[in-house]
Amino acid sequence: MKTNPQNLKFKKYHKPSIKLNKNNVNFKIRFGSLGLQTKSDASLSFSQIEAGRKSLRRVLKKTGSLWVRVFPYSPLTKKPLSVRMGKGKGPVSSWVCVTKAGQIVYELKN
C-alpha cells in the first residue's frame, strides 16, 4: 500500500478538517459483505491503517477478500525541536486520513 499520494497540487496544505457528508458513499458497504467502521471522528495515520490491514489479513488468510476504503491524503507538518518561532511552515512529518463517525474503513468478503 502506498504511504502518501503521488501527485499533489501543493506541497503543504492547511490542517485537515472534517467536512464529510453523511450521504457520502463512504458510509455504505459497496464491495464486501461485512464492514468495519469508525465510532467517532478521528484522523488515522498510515501506520494505523496498515496495522489494521495486516491483522485482518492474518485472520482472513487466503480465503477472503479485503478492501481498504480510506487513504492518508492530508499532510501534517511539524517544526523540529528547539527551533525559534517564525521562518515559515515546517516540513511534512506524516500523512493522515480524516474520518467521521460511521465511515467505513475496511470491507471484508469471505
Backbone as CSV, one residue per row, in Angstrom:
resi,resn,N_x,N_y,N_z,CA_x,CA_y,CA_z,C_x,C_y,C_z
1,MET,0.841,-1.178,0.000,0.000,0.000,0.000,0.887,1.243,0.000
2,LYS,0.491,2.244,-0.750,1.268,3.475,-0.815,1.182,4.241,0.502
3,THR,2.270,4.910,0.857,2.296,5.639,2.122,1.791,7.072,1.984
4,ASN,1.907,7.639,0.804,1.461,9.018,0.609,1.039,9.213,-0.843
5,PRO,0.252,10.257,-1.130,-0.176,10.498,-2.508,0.993,10.876,-3.411
6,GLN,0.892,10.533,-4.665,1.975,10.771,-5.613,1.932,12.187,-6.195
7,ASN,0.786,12.577,-6.723,0.678,13.872,-7.401,-0.138,14.833,-6.554
8,LEU,0.460,15.947,-6.174,-0.224,16.962,-5.386,-0.118,18.307,-6.075
9,LYS,-1.158,19.107,-5.931,-1.107,20.448,-6.496,-0.188,21.328,-5.658
10,PHE,-0.274,21.192,-4.326,0.575,21.947,-3.418,1.282,20.984,-2.487
11,LYS,2.459,21.368,-2.015,3.244,20.503,-1.139,2.675,20.460,0.279
12,LYS,2.226,21.626,0.781,1.718,21.714,2.145,0.316,22.319,2.115
13,TYR,-0.577,21.763,2.917,-1.948,22.231,2.993,-2.244,22.732,4.400
14,HIS,-3.436,23.295,4.585,-3.888,23.648,5.924,-4.181,22.370,6.703
15,LYS,-4.425,22.516,8.008,-4.751,21.352,8.822,-6.028,20.717,8.289
16,PRO,-6.092,19.368,8.284,-7.297,18.712,7.754,-8.495,18.955,8.665
17,SER,-9.634,19.206,8.065,-10.864,19.390,8.818,-11.861,18.325,8.394
18,ILE,-12.824,18.059,9.257,-13.821,17.031,8.967,-15.004,17.705,8.285
19,LYS,-15.086,17.551,6.970,-16.173,18.136,6.197,-16.766,17.062,5.297
20,LEU,-17.229,15.982,5.882,-17.817,14.891,5.119,-19.329,14.919,5.264
21,ASN,-20.020,14.524,4.233,-21.461,14.485,4.232,-21.910,13.069,4.581
22,LYS,-22.937,12.928,5.401,-23.426,11.602,5.788,-24.008,10.843,4.594
23,ASN,-24.392,11.535,3.538,-24.921,10.873,2.348,-23.819,10.380,1.430
24,ASN,-22.578,10.564,1.842,-21.430,10.162,1.039,-21.406,8.643,0.891
25,VAL,-20.768,8.141,-0.138,-20.707,6.702,-0.385,-19.806,5.986,0.615
26,ASN,-18.986,6.704,1.374,-18.091,6.068,2.324,-18.818,5.543,3.550
27,PHE,-20.120,5.763,3.668,-20.887,5.306,4.819,-21.734,4.084,4.494
28,LYS,-21.585,3.526,3.303,-22.357,2.348,2.897,-21.408,1.272,2.390
29,ILE,-21.762,0.020,2.645,-20.943,-1.103,2.166,-21.171,-1.264,0.674
30,ARG,-20.090,-1.310,-0.108,-20.211,-1.398,-1.561,-19.616,-2.666,-2.140
31,PHE,-18.489,-3.146,-1.581,-17.770,-4.248,-2.211,-17.975,-5.577,-1.493
32,GLY,-17.883,-5.593,-0.178,-17.920,-6.833,0.580,-19.259,-7.074,1.235
33,SER,-19.252,-8.040,2.189,-20.460,-8.353,2.923,-20.402,-7.826,4.364
34,LEU,-19.199,-7.555,4.872,-19.010,-7.005,6.210,-18.175,-5.740,6.116
35,GLY,-18.390,-4.831,7.074,-17.618,-3.601,7.082,-17.185,-3.237,8.488
36,LEU,-16.035,-2.618,8.609,-15.531,-2.109,9.886,-15.558,-0.590,9.793
37,GLN,-16.316,0.047,10.712,-16.475,1.488,10.629,-15.979,2.160,11.899
38,THR,-15.741,3.469,11.806,-15.245,4.228,12.947,-16.405,4.585,13.871
39,LYS,-16.093,4.730,15.164,-17.118,5.091,16.144,-17.156,6.588,16.399
40,SER,-16.055,7.292,16.153,-16.020,8.726,16.401,-15.142,9.396,15.347
41,ASP,-15.196,10.718,15.337,-14.356,11.484,14.418,-12.894,11.310,14.821
42,ALA,-12.043,11.038,13.855,-10.630,10.829,14.159,-9.810,11.030,12.902
43,SER,-8.502,11.085,13.078,-7.586,11.103,11.946,-6.705,9.861,12.055
44,LEU,-6.727,9.032,11.027,-5.975,7.785,11.008,-4.678,7.993,10.253
45,SER,-3.565,7.609,10.856,-2.279,7.710,10.181,-2.067,6.475,9.309
46,PHE,-1.047,6.521,8.472,-0.767,5.394,7.594,-0.418,4.144,8.390
47,SER,0.339,4.296,9.482,0.733,3.127,10.274,-0.474,2.471,10.943
48,GLN,-1.474,3.251,11.355,-2.681,2.683,11.947,-3.498,1.924,10.914
49,ILE,-3.624,2.491,9.723,-4.368,1.819,8.653,-3.676,0.512,8.267
50,GLU,-2.357,0.554,8.162,-1.583,-0.630,7.767,-1.628,-1.711,8.844
51,ALA,-1.599,-1.337,10.120,-1.673,-2.319,11.207,-3.016,-3.029,11.196
52,GLY,-4.095,-2.297,10.963,-5.413,-2.917,10.860,-5.517,-3.833,9.663
53,ARG,-4.942,-3.417,8.541,-4.980,-4.251,7.339,-4.221,-5.556,7.557
54,LYS,-3.052,-5.487,8.203,-2.258,-6.692,8.443,-2.974,-7.660,9.372
55,SER,-3.589,-7.143,10.430,-4.271,-8.036,11.365,-5.502,-8.682,10.729
56,LEU,-6.251,-7.933,9.917,-7.394,-8.526,9.228,-6.947,-9.546,8.194
57,ARG,-5.856,-9.273,7.515,-5.334,-10.207,6.524,-4.879,-11.503,7.190
58,ARG,-4.317,-11.391,8.406,-3.869,-12.565,9.155,-5.058,-13.450,9.530
59,VAL,-6.189,-12.834,9.870,-7.379,-13.600,10.237,-8.021,-14.224,8.996
60,LEU,-8.078,-13.473,7.898,-8.730,-13.966,6.680,-7.924,-15.049,5.978
61,LYS,-6.611,-15.002,6.099,-5.684,-15.880,5.375,-5.909,-15.711,3.877
62,LYS,-6.065,-16.789,3.127,-6.227,-16.652,1.676,-7.671,-16.844,1.226
63,THR,-8.584,-17.028,2.196,-9.953,-17.360,1.820,-10.798,-16.139,1.482
64,GLY,-10.583,-15.014,2.137,-11.453,-13.857,1.957,-10.803,-12.728,1.191
65,SER,-11.609,-11.738,0.895,-11.134,-10.525,0.223,-11.213,-9.362,1.200
66,LEU,-10.301,-8.408,1.032,-10.232,-7.251,1.919,-10.075,-5.996,1.085
67,TRP,-10.901,-4.991,1.384,-10.798,-3.701,0.727,-10.530,-2.632,1.780
68,VAL,-9.570,-1.763,1.507,-9.286,-0.620,2.375,-9.932,0.587,1.720
69,ARG,-10.882,1.213,2.415,-11.674,2.283,1.821,-11.153,3.675,2.118
70,VAL,-10.064,3.797,2.887,-9.519,5.103,3.242,-8.078,5.203,2.757
71,PHE,-7.613,6.424,2.597,-6.241,6.664,2.169,-5.736,7.930,2.847
72,PRO,-4.500,7.929,3.370,-3.977,9.128,4.026,-3.595,10.200,3.003
73,TYR,-4.467,11.163,2.803,-4.269,12.186,1.774,-3.916,13.557,2.339
74,SER,-4.003,13.741,3.664,-3.758,15.061,4.244,-2.389,15.107,4.916
75,PRO,-1.525,16.045,4.517,-0.215,16.130,5.153,-0.277,16.889,6.474
76,LEU,0.492,16.434,7.463,0.666,17.143,8.717,2.105,17.619,8.790
77,THR,2.293,18.882,9.127,3.640,19.431,9.211,4.023,19.617,10.670
78,LYS,5.309,19.557,10.929,5.811,19.754,12.286,7.191,20.353,12.201
79,LYS,7.403,21.387,13.014,8.730,22.000,13.063,9.635,21.182,13.974
80,PRO,10.923,21.142,13.708,11.841,20.403,14.579,11.908,21.018,15.977
81,LEU,12.386,20.237,16.924,12.546,20.735,18.285,13.624,21.820,18.323
82,SER,13.509,22.689,19.294,14.443,23.803,19.542,14.633,24.709,18.319
83,VAL,13.539,24.993,17.622,13.565,25.940,16.507,12.746,27.150,16.924
84,ARG,13.252,28.326,16.679,12.566,29.537,17.099,11.324,29.784,16.251
85,MET,10.475,30.674,16.778,9.225,30.997,16.092,9.534,31.720,14.769
86,GLY,8.600,31.570,13.835,8.765,32.212,12.548,9.481,31.310,11.557
87,LYS,10.004,31.883,10.517,10.762,31.177,9.480,9.918,30.167,8.696
88,GLY,8.627,30.399,8.609,7.783,29.587,7.746,7.272,28.301,8.365
89,LYS,6.575,27.554,7.536,5.944,26.309,7.971,6.968,25.192,7.933
90,GLY,6.847,24.238,8.844,7.787,23.125,8.918,7.573,22.105,7.815
91,PRO,8.472,21.119,7.713,8.330,20.082,6.688,7.212,19.105,7.025
92,VAL,6.761,18.360,6.029,5.701,17.365,6.217,6.252,16.227,7.069
93,SER,5.570,15.952,8.194,6.041,14.901,9.093,5.283,13.601,8.888
94,SER,3.983,13.667,8.587,3.211,12.441,8.387,1.987,12.741,7.533
95,TRP,1.325,11.683,7.106,0.114,11.772,6.301,-1.015,11.117,7.075
96,VAL,-2.190,11.755,7.089,-3.331,11.229,7.827,-4.570,11.208,6.935
97,CYS,-5.528,10.387,7.349,-6.830,10.328,6.703,-7.855,10.785,7.727
98,VAL,-8.617,11.801,7.420,-9.620,12.327,8.333,-10.900,11.536,8.135
99,THR,-11.414,10.937,9.221,-12.633,10.135,9.134,-13.693,10.703,10.067
100,LYS,-14.931,10.504,9.705,-16.058,10.922,10.511,-16.704,9.690,11.132
101,ALA,-17.491,9.868,12.168,-18.132,8.744,12.851,-19.049,8.007,11.880
102,GLY,-18.893,6.706,11.794,-19.729,5.882,10.919,-19.129,5.620,9.556
103,GLN,-17.957,6.143,9.273,-17.350,5.920,7.961,-16.730,4.533,7.900
104,ILE,-16.915,3.853,6.773,-16.381,2.505,6.590,-14.887,2.602,6.293
105,VAL,-14.080,1.844,7.048,-12.636,1.849,6.858,-12.198,0.620,6.087
106,TYR,-12.687,-0.559,6.493,-12.343,-1.834,5.834,-13.629,-2.555,5.435
107,GLU,-13.542,-3.293,4.333,-14.652,-4.169,3.934,-14.118,-5.563,3.715
108,LEU,-14.892,-6.553,4.143,-14.490,-7.962,4.060,-15.510,-8.755,3.278
109,LYS,-15.037,-9.771,2.582,-15.906,-10.712,1.902,-15.266,-12.085,2.025
110,ASN,-16.018,-13.045,2.546,-15.470,-14.368,2.776,-16.143,-15.399,1.892
